[in-house]
Amino acid sequence: MTRALTPADLEAIEAAVRGAEARTSGEIYCVVAEQSGHYGETPLAWAAGVALLGPALLLLGGVHVTVSALFGDWTAAQVGAAAEAAARDVLVGAILLQAVLFAVVAIVVALRPVRLALTPGFAKRHEVKRRAHEVFLTKNLHLTQHRTGVLIFVSLAERMAELVADDGIAAHVEPHVWDKAMAALSEGLRRGEPAAGFAAAVGLCGDVLAERFPADPKDNPNELPDAVVLLPRG
């Protein structure tokens, strides 16, 4: 997991936002979430998958159903009953093994670091994107005067970032234009230096906004806070 932001990190990011916004009428809003999703389905999925391997593990372990080759005076009914009992014992053993495997795997994968490591990347990406758009609306970033709000959202546990631009910007800036800024941010997260990544991304976003939405010296209100907003787990 990427380390938490220090007070010095927060001050550096805030200064970067102020500097970028001085050049543009756009508004940059930075949010850092500890974690975007709970991923409660991950332990269940892994536990079920491993439990299904129970019968295969029995076979690989050499467990098989046998009936004594020395039937002697056994009748057909006795042979059938013996085979049925042996099959039933193996079936019960397989069910018990599956139950134990399910419980053990579910408990282990439920541990937060393990759960995060075993959750597929596409599932984490979906949760980060969902949380980013949720934050964009709940923080009223869509209510700026000219619809020029830009959210830079980072989810530390997933080490993923998302950028959401309001309609006033999205109508004039193609999504790929933000790729360089997001790459700089992702690189900072990967190196365990989120503040440096944020500062680089904010600066690059400021360049894009200054080119397309330059600041008006007579009318450039600061409509959104410059400080980084810290959110608990989603």
C-alpha positions as a LaTeX table, in Angstrom:
\begin{tabular}{lrrr}
\hline
Residue & $x$ (\AA) & $y$ (\AA) & $z$ (\AA) \\
\hline
Met1 & 0.00 & 0.00 & 0.00 \\
Thr2 & 1.21 & 3.48 & $-0.80$ \\
Arg3 & 2.21 & 5.41 & 2.31 \\
Ala4 & $-0.15$ & 7.99 & 3.78 \\
Leu5 & 0.37 & 11.65 & 3.00 \\
Thr6 & 2.29 & 13.70 & 5.57 \\
Pro7 & 1.42 & 17.30 & 6.50 \\
Ala8 & 4.36 & 18.43 & 4.35 \\
Asp9 & 2.96 & 16.42 & 1.42 \\
Leu10 & $-0.45$ & 18.03 & 1.83 \\
Glu11 & 1.08 & 21.51 & 1.90 \\
Ala12 & 3.12 & 20.81 & $-1.23$ \\
Ile13 & 0.06 & 19.58 & $-3.14$ \\
Glu14 & $-2.01$ & 22.55 & $-1.99$ \\
Ala15 & 0.72 & 24.93 & $-3.18$ \\
Ala16 & 0.81 & 23.15 & $-6.54$ \\
Val17 & $-2.97$ & 23.57 & $-6.89$ \\
Arg18 & $-2.77$ & 27.29 & $-6.07$ \\
Gly19 & 0.00 & 27.76 & $-8.59$ \\
Ala20 & $-1.87$ & 25.91 & $-11.32$ \\
Glu21 & $-5.16$ & 27.71 & $-10.70$ \\
Ala22 & $-3.46$ & 31.11 & $-10.89$ \\
Arg23 & $-3.01$ & 30.46 & $-14.61$ \\
Thr24 & $-6.51$ & 29.26 & $-15.43$ \\
Ser25 & $-10.20$ & 29.76 & $-14.79$ \\
Gly26 & $-10.45$ & 26.01 & $-14.19$ \\
Glu27 & $-10.69$ & 24.53 & $-10.73$ \\
Ile28 & $-8.52$ & 21.59 & $-9.63$ \\
Tyr29 & $-9.78$ & 19.55 & $-6.70$ \\
Cys30 & $-7.58$ & 16.82 & $-5.17$ \\
Val31 & $-8.99$ & 13.93 & $-3.17$ \\
Val32 & $-7.13$ & 11.04 & $-1.55$ \\
Ala33 & $-9.13$ & 8.02 & $-0.37$ \\
Glu34 & $-7.67$ & 5.38 & 1.89 \\
Gln35 & $-9.54$ & 2.68 & $-0.04$ \\
Ser36 & $-12.35$ & 2.77 & $-2.59$ \\
Gly37 & $-14.03$ & $-0.61$ & $-2.18$ \\
His38 & $-14.52$ & $-3.31$ & 0.44 \\
Tyr39 & $-14.16$ & $-6.26$ & $-1.97$ \\
Gly40 & $-16.18$ & $-8.50$ & 0.30 \\
Glu41 & $-16.85$ & $-10.88$ & $-2.59$ \\
Thr42 & $-13.16$ & $-11.72$ & $-3.00$ \\
Pro43 & $-12.86$ & $-14.09$ & 0.02 \\
Leu44 & $-16.06$ & $-15.88$ & $-1.01$ \\
Ala45 & $-14.94$ & $-16.30$ & $-4.62$ \\
Trp46 & $-11.54$ & $-17.67$ & $-3.66$ \\
Ala47 & $-12.98$ & $-19.93$ & $-0.94$ \\
Ala48 & $-15.56$ & $-21.38$ & $-3.33$ \\
Gly49 & $-12.96$ & $-21.92$ & $-6.06$ \\
Val50 & $-10.52$ & $-23.72$ & $-3.76$ \\
Ala51 & $-13.31$ & $-25.78$ & $-2.15$ \\
Leu52 & $-14.35$ & $-27.06$ & $-5.55$ \\
Leu53 & $-10.87$ & $-28.58$ & $-5.84$ \\
Gly54 & $-11.54$ & $-30.81$ & $-2.80$ \\
Pro55 & $-12.50$ & $-33.96$ & $-4.74$ \\
Ala56 & $-9.56$ & $-33.46$ & $-7.09$ \\
Leu57 & $-7.22$ & $-33.20$ & $-4.09$ \\
Leu58 & $-8.57$ & $-36.51$ & $-2.77$ \\
Leu59 & $-7.89$ & $-38.19$ & $-6.10$ \\
Leu60 & $-4.41$ & $-36.69$ & $-6.32$ \\
Gly61 & $-3.81$ & $-37.92$ & $-2.77$ \\
Gly62 & $-4.54$ & $-41.49$ & $-3.89$ \\
Val63 & $-7.91$ & $-41.85$ & $-2.17$ \\
His64 & $-10.14$ & $-44.24$ & $-4.12$ \\
Val65 & $-13.09$ & $-46.53$ & $-3.48$ \\
Thr66 & $-12.25$ & $-50.27$ & $-3.21$ \\
Val67 & $-14.13$ & $-53.39$ & $-2.32$ \\
Ser68 & $-12.29$ & $-56.48$ & $-1.06$ \\
Ala69 & $-11.19$ & $-58.74$ & $-3.89$ \\
Leu70 & $-11.81$ & $-61.79$ & $-1.72$ \\
Phe71 & $-15.56$ & $-62.06$ & $-1.90$ \\
Gly72 & $-15.64$ & $-65.58$ & $-0.46$ \\
Asp73 & $-19.22$ & $-66.45$ & 0.27 \\
Trp74 & $-20.46$ & $-62.84$ & $-0.15$ \\
Thr75 & $-23.74$ & $-62.46$ & $-1.88$ \\
Ala76 & $-24.36$ & $-59.85$ & $-4.58$ \\
Ala77 & $-26.35$ & $-57.84$ & $-2.04$ \\
Gln78 & $-23.43$ & $-57.83$ & 0.40 \\
Val79 & $-20.98$ & $-56.73$ & $-2.27$ \\
Gly80 & $-23.35$ & $-53.92$ & $-3.30$ \\
Ala81 & $-23.79$ & $-52.78$ & 0.29 \\
Ala82 & $-20.02$ & $-52.73$ & 0.85 \\
Ala83 & $-19.48$ & $-50.68$ & $-2.28$ \\
Glu84 & $-22.25$ & $-48.27$ & $-1.30$ \\
Ala85 & $-20.76$ & $-47.80$ & 2.19 \\
Ala86 & $-17.29$ & $-47.17$ & 0.76 \\
Ala87 & $-18.62$ & $-44.62$ & $-1.74$ \\
Arg88 & $-20.61$ & $-42.91$ & 1.01 \\
Asp89 & $-17.53$ & $-42.62$ & 3.23 \\
Val90 & $-15.52$ & $-41.03$ & 0.41 \\
Leu91 & $-18.37$ & $-38.64$ & $-0.40$ \\
Val92 & $-18.66$ & $-37.54$ & 3.23 \\
Gly93 & $-14.90$ & $-37.07$ & 3.39 \\
Ala94 & $-14.96$ & $-34.93$ & 0.24 \\
Ile95 & $-17.75$ & $-32.76$ & 1.62 \\
Leu96 & $-15.91$ & $-32.28$ & 4.91 \\
Leu97 & $-12.70$ & $-31.43$ & 3.07 \\
Gln98 & $-14.54$ & $-28.87$ & 0.95 \\
Ala99 & $-16.09$ & $-27.30$ & 4.05 \\
Val100 & $-12.71$ & $-27.03$ & 5.77 \\
Leu101 & $-11.05$ & $-25.61$ & 2.67 \\
Phe102 & $-13.83$ & $-23.05$ & 2.23 \\
Ala103 & $-13.61$ & $-21.88$ & 5.85 \\
Val104 & $-9.80$ & $-21.67$ & 5.95 \\
Val105 & $-9.44$ & $-19.88$ & 2.62 \\
Ala106 & $-12.27$ & $-17.45$ & 3.41 \\
Ile107 & $-10.65$ & $-16.52$ & 6.74 \\
Val108 & $-7.19$ & $-16.04$ & 5.20 \\
Val109 & $-8.36$ & $-14.05$ & 2.17 \\
Ala110 & $-10.57$ & $-11.87$ & 4.40 \\
Leu111 & $-7.39$ & $-10.34$ & 5.84 \\
Arg112 & $-7.17$ & $-6.88$ & 4.26 \\
Pro113 & $-3.70$ & $-7.13$ & 2.66 \\
Val114 & $-4.49$ & $-10.56$ & 1.23 \\
Arg115 & $-7.93$ & $-9.48$ & 0.05 \\
Leu116 & $-6.48$ & $-6.50$ & $-1.78$ \\
Ala117 & $-3.69$ & $-8.57$ & $-3.34$ \\
Leu118 & $-6.09$ & $-11.24$ & $-4.61$ \\
Thr119 & $-8.77$ & $-8.89$ & $-5.92$ \\
Pro120 & $-8.48$ & $-8.67$ & $-9.74$ \\
Gly121 & $-7.25$ & $-5.39$ & $-11.15$ \\
Phe122 & $-10.39$ & $-4.82$ & $-13.19$ \\
Ala123 & $-12.53$ & $-5.03$ & $-10.03$ \\
Lys124 & $-10.34$ & $-2.49$ & $-8.24$ \\
Arg125 & $-10.36$ & $-0.18$ & $-11.27$ \\
His126 & $-14.17$ & $-0.33$ & $-11.33$ \\
Glu127 & $-14.41$ & 0.62 & $-7.66$ \\
Val128 & $-11.93$ & 3.48 & $-7.98$ \\
Lys129 & $-13.80$ & 4.89 & $-10.98$ \\
Arg130 & $-17.13$ & 4.53 & $-9.17$ \\
Arg131 & $-15.85$ & 6.27 & $-6.04$ \\
Ala132 & $-14.28$ & 9.09 & $-8.06$ \\
His133 & $-17.53$ & 9.90 & $-9.84$ \\
Glu134 & $-19.39$ & 9.63 & $-6.55$ \\
Val135 & $-17.01$ & 12.15 & $-4.95$ \\
Phe136 & $-17.30$ & 14.46 & $-7.94$ \\
Leu137 & $-21.04$ & 14.76 & $-7.37$ \\
Thr138 & $-21.12$ & 14.75 & $-3.56$ \\
Lys139 & $-18.47$ & 17.50 & $-3.38$ \\
Asn140 & $-20.50$ & 19.60 & $-5.87$ \\
Leu141 & $-17.70$ & 19.88 & $-8.40$ \\
His142 & $-20.37$ & 20.09 & $-11.09$ \\
Leu143 & $-21.67$ & 23.39 & $-9.69$ \\
Thr144 & $-18.82$ & 25.73 & $-10.62$ \\
Gln145 & $-19.80$ & 28.84 & $-12.56$ \\
His146 & $-18.54$ & 27.67 & $-15.95$ \\
Arg147 & $-18.52$ & 23.90 & $-15.26$ \\
Thr148 & $-14.72$ & 23.89 & $-15.22$ \\
Gly149 & $-14.03$ & 21.63 & $-12.24$ \\
Val150 & $-11.42$ & 18.87 & $-12.49$ \\
Leu151 & $-11.17$ & 16.13 & $-9.90$ \\
Ile152 & $-7.87$ & 14.32 & $-9.37$ \\
Phe153 & $-8.76$ & 11.27 & $-7.29$ \\
Val154 & $-6.27$ & 8.85 & $-5.75$ \\
Ser155 & $-7.10$ & 5.62 & $-3.94$ \\
Leu156 & $-4.09$ & 4.62 & $-1.86$ \\
Ala157 & $-4.90$ & 0.96 & $-1.17$ \\
Glu158 & $-5.45$ & 0.22 & $-4.84$ \\
Arg159 & $-2.59$ & 2.49 & $-5.97$ \\
Met160 & $-4.88$ & 3.81 & $-8.67$ \\
Ala161 & $-5.93$ & 7.27 & $-9.80$ \\
Glu162 & $-8.84$ & 8.71 & $-11.74$ \\
Leu163 & $-9.42$ & 12.11 & $-13.32$ \\
Val164 & $-12.95$ & 13.46 & $-13.81$ \\
Ala165 & $-13.48$ & 16.67 & $-15.78$ \\
Asp166 & $-16.77$ & 18.57 & $-15.74$ \\
Asp167 & $-18.80$ & 19.14 & $-18.91$ \\
Gly168 & $-17.42$ & 22.61 & $-19.55$ \\
Ile169 & $-13.92$ & 21.13 & $-19.86$ \\
Ala170 & $-14.77$ & 17.72 & $-21.33$ \\
Ala171 & $-16.48$ & 19.43 & $-24.27$ \\
His172 & $-13.18$ & 21.07 & $-25.29$ \\
Val173 & $-10.52$ & 18.63 & $-24.08$ \\
Glu174 & $-10.21$ & 15.08 & $-25.39$ \\
Pro175 & $-9.79$ & 12.43 & $-22.67$ \\
His176 & $-6.36$ & 11.36 & $-23.94$ \\
Val177 & $-4.99$ & 14.86 & $-23.23$ \\
Trp178 & $-4.93$ & 13.99 & $-19.53$ \\
Asp179 & $-2.90$ & 10.81 & $-20.07$ \\
Lys180 & 0.47 & 12.46 & $-19.37$ \\
Ala181 & $-0.75$ & 13.91 & $-16.09$ \\
Met182 & $-2.26$ & 10.61 & $-14.99$ \\
Ala183 & 0.92 & 8.76 & $-15.96$ \\
Ala184 & 2.97 & 11.11 & $-13.77$ \\
Leu185 & 0.57 & 10.58 & $-10.89$ \\
Ser186 & 0.57 & 6.79 & $-11.32$ \\
Glu187 & 4.37 & 6.75 & $-11.40$ \\
Gly188 & 4.48 & 8.66 & $-8.13$ \\
Leu189 & 2.09 & 6.17 & $-6.55$ \\
Arg190 & 4.13 & 3.25 & $-7.86$ \\
Arg191 & 7.33 & 4.68 & $-6.35$ \\
Gly192 & 5.60 & 5.34 & $-3.03$ \\
Glu193 & 5.86 & 9.10 & $-3.57$ \\
Pro194 & 2.25 & 10.25 & $-3.89$ \\
Ala195 & 3.03 & 13.92 & $-3.16$ \\
Ala196 & 5.54 & 14.13 & $-6.01$ \\
Gly197 & 3.12 & 12.37 & $-8.32$ \\
Phe198 & 0.32 & 14.73 & $-7.32$ \\
Ala199 & 2.45 & 17.84 & $-7.83$ \\
Ala200 & 3.52 & 16.69 & $-11.29$ \\
Ala201 & $-0.06$ & 15.81 & $-12.28$ \\
Val202 & $-1.45$ & 19.09 & $-10.99$ \\
Gly203 & 1.18 & 21.02 & $-12.91$ \\
Leu204 & 0.42 & 19.18 & $-16.15$ \\
Cys205 & $-3.31$ & 19.64 & $-15.67$ \\
Gly206 & $-2.66$ & 23.33 & $-15.06$ \\
Asp207 & $-0.81$ & 23.51 & $-18.40$ \\
Val208 & $-3.80$ & 22.00 & $-20.24$ \\
Leu209 & $-6.30$ & 24.26 & $-18.50$ \\
Ala210 & $-4.19$ & 27.41 & $-18.92$ \\
Glu211 & $-3.99$ & 26.80 & $-22.66$ \\
Arg212 & $-7.71$ & 26.26 & $-23.16$ \\
Phe213 & $-9.17$ & 28.16 & $-20.21$ \\
Pro214 & $-6.75$ & 30.99 & $-19.36$ \\
Ala215 & $-7.31$ & 33.03 & $-16.22$ \\
Asp216 & $-9.27$ & 36.25 & $-16.45$ \\
Pro217 & $-7.44$ & 38.84 & $-14.30$ \\
Lys218 & $-10.74$ & 40.63 & $-13.66$ \\
Asp219 & $-12.81$ & 37.55 & $-12.81$ \\
Asn220 & $-11.06$ & 34.45 & $-11.52$ \\
Pro221 & $-12.74$ & 33.39 & $-8.26$ \\
Asn222 & $-11.41$ & 30.41 & $-6.33$ \\
Glu223 & $-14.61$ & 28.38 & $-6.21$ \\
Leu224 & $-13.22$ & 25.17 & $-4.74$ \\
Pro225 & $-10.81$ & 24.60 & $-1.82$ \\
Asp226 & $-7.17$ & 24.08 & $-2.76$ \\
Ala227 & $-6.44$ & 21.75 & 0.18 \\
Val228 & $-6.34$ & 18.02 & $-0.38$ \\
Val229 & $-9.44$ & 16.23 & 0.88 \\
Leu230 & $-8.74$ & 12.98 & 2.76 \\
Leu231 & $-11.42$ & 10.29 & 2.76 \\
Pro232 & $-11.70$ & 7.11 & 4.84 \\
Arg233 & $-12.30$ & 3.71 & 3.28 \\
Gly234 & $-15.25$ & 3.53 & 0.91 \\
\hline
\end{tabular}
